[in-house]
């Protein structure tokens, strides 16, 4: 039934002697020729080694520290370690200190400086004076002027609107108010608002005062405006010059030609005699 080559094997198997009944100092781990209990033998060996190691360590610890450390001692030790490892607050650098000193010195100088005198215009204590432009060359400036005029017209008080695009004399007035007269160059932004003869500011200042409800307090004492618009100028505050009919030129026989009209501005216009206020 089986091949002849399997009947004999050249390897010799030595028989293991039976376990001795006598007690020995080193018992044998393998007591039979079968390997079916190898896992049990190995697990027993590893468990015994771990138990022996733990017992050895506990014995050494008990010899070194006869008194076991309490839980409070361990907590105190952990807290000390955490405090030692905690990051220390960094000291401010010299640059930061110099910046703080500079800012504090500037604030002190500003407090010591006397307040600037308020800007005002004479003869305008009973009305609002607005310097603006109706040209749309700069869209943002035009929108600011339109926004401020719409707010001020809502209070129904007397408003003296001075359009710099209609008369260049208004620009000279504004430069003289803010100290830019005498041929000096003074860059001014529009609009500029005066209430009761006192300077209020531009579009941003008027917007903030209006949103806070403070602008109404400034105009309460001003006289109310008349109903409707002016019948003479239609609300434009300007009419054509009667002498040159708006051409800003006059023919003279003595000069033998044309000369500029002195009664109107460069656009051939004059202030409306019905609704316009006297120039400043």
Secondary structure, DSSP 8 states (H G I E B T S, - for coil): ---GGGS--S----------SS--SS--S--SS--TTHHHHHHHHHHHHHHHHHHHHHHHHHHH-SS---HHHHHHHHHHHHHHHS-------HHHHHHHHHHHHHHHHHHHS------B-TT-TTSEEEEE----SSHHHHHHHHHHHHHHHTT-B-EEEEETTT-THHHHHHHHHTT--TT------S-EEEETTEEEESHHHHHHHHHHT-HHHHHTTS-B--SS--TTTTTSSEEE-TTTTTSSEEEETTTTEEEE-SSS-TTSEEE-TTT-----
